[in-house]
Amino acid sequence: MSLTPDIFFNGISKCTACEKPMLVNDVGIVYRPKKAKDFVFCMDCAVSMTMSIAQDISKLDPDLGLSYYFKFNSQEASATNLRRHANALKELASKMKDHADSMAYFHHPDEDK
C-alpha cells in the first residue's frame, strides 16, 4: 500500500483501471513490474481485481498457481516469499470472514431501497 505521488512532482495520478484521479494522500495499491511503468489502483479497483485473481488462482492446478515462487534464485527465497504471502492472505481472509459474520448483525441503509 502506498500514498499516491505528489501532484507537484508527478502530475495527477489516475487509477489504471477506472481512471479515477488519485490525489495527494489518497490510499492506493501500486504494482511495479520490473520492465514496465507503475500501475496505480484505487482501493475499490484493487480489492475487486485482487479478489477476482485470488479466486481464479485458487481454482488452478497448484503448480501453475505457485509457479511464480519457483523463479527465485534459492529455495530459501522461495519459501520466505511463500510464507510472507500466505500470512498476508491468511490475515486478509480472517478479516473478510469477521466482516462477513458481522453483516448478520448490522442493517445497511441501502437494503431499504
C-alpha positions in Angstrom: 0.0 0.0 0.0 1.2 3.4 -0.7 0.2 7.0 -0.9 -0.2 8.5 -4.4 2.7 10.7 -5.6 2.7 14.4 -5.0 0.9 16.2 -7.9 3.5 18.9 -7.9 6.2 16.5 -8.9 4.3 13.9 -11.0 1.0 15.4 -12.1 -2.3 13.8 -11.3 -2.2 10.1 -10.9 -5.1 8.1 -12.1 -6.3 4.6 -11.3 -5.1 2.3 -14.0 -8.5 0.5 -14.1 -11.2 3.2 -13.7 -9.1 6.4 -14.3 -10.3 7.9 -11.0 -7.9 10.8 -10.1 -5.7 9.8 -7.2 -4.9 12.9 -5.3 -2.2 13.6 -2.6 -2.7 11.2 0.4 -5.3 9.0 -1.4 -4.5 5.5 -0.5 -4.0 3.1 -3.4 -2.1 0.0 -4.4 0.9 0.3 -6.7 2.1 -2.7 -8.8 5.6 -2.2 -10.1 6.6 -4.7 -12.7 10.3 -4.9 -13.5 10.1 -3.7 -17.1 7.0 -1.6 -17.2 5.7 1.6 -15.7 3.9 1.6 -12.3 0.3 0.6 -12.2 -1.7 2.5 -9.6 -5.1 1.2 -8.4 -7.7 2.9 -6.2 -8.8 0.8 -3.3 -12.1 -0.2 -4.9 -10.5 -1.5 -8.1 -7.6 -3.1 -6.2 -9.9 -5.1 -4.0 -12.1 -6.1 -6.9 -9.2 -7.2 -9.0 -7.3 -8.9 -6.2 -10.3 -10.9 -5.1 -11.1 -12.0 -8.7 -7.5 -13.0 -9.3 -7.2 -14.8 -5.9 -10.4 -16.8 -6.7 -9.1 -17.8 -10.1 -5.7 -18.8 -8.8 -7.3 -20.9 -6.1 -9.1 -22.9 -8.8 -5.9 -23.6 -10.8 -3.6 -26.6 -10.5 -1.4 -25.6 -7.5 1.8 -26.0 -9.5 0.5 -23.4 -12.1 -0.7 -21.0 -9.4 2.5 -21.2 -7.4 5.0 -21.2 -10.4 5.9 -17.6 -9.6 7.7 -18.7 -6.4 9.9 -21.2 -8.2 11.5 -18.4 -10.2 13.6 -17.2 -7.2 17.3 -18.0 -7.1 17.2 -20.0 -4.0 14.7 -22.3 -2.2 15.1 -20.2 0.9 13.9 -17.1 -1.0 11.0 -19.1 -2.5 10.0 -20.4 0.9 10.3 -16.9 2.6 8.1 -15.3 -0.1 5.6 -18.1 0.1 5.3 -17.8 3.8 5.1 -13.9 3.7 2.3 -14.0 1.1 0.5 -16.9 2.8 0.5 -14.9 6.1 -0.8 -11.8 4.4 -3.6 -13.8 2.7 -4.5 -15.5 6.0 -4.8 -12.2 7.7 -6.9 -10.8 4.9 -9.1 -13.9 4.8 -9.6 -13.7 8.6 -10.7 -10.1 8.4 -13.0 -10.9 5.5 -14.6 -13.7 7.5 -15.1 -11.5 10.5 -16.7 -8.8 8.4 -19.0 -11.4 6.7 -20.0 -12.8 10.1 -20.8 -9.3 11.4 -23.0 -8.4 8.5 -25.7 -10.6 10.0 -25.9 -8.1 12.9 -26.0 -4.8 11.1 -28.6 -3.3 8.9 -27.3 -1.4 5.8 -29.3 1.6 4.8 -29.1 0.6 1.1 -31.1 -2.6 1.8 -34.3 -0.4 2.2 -34.2 0.7 -1.5 
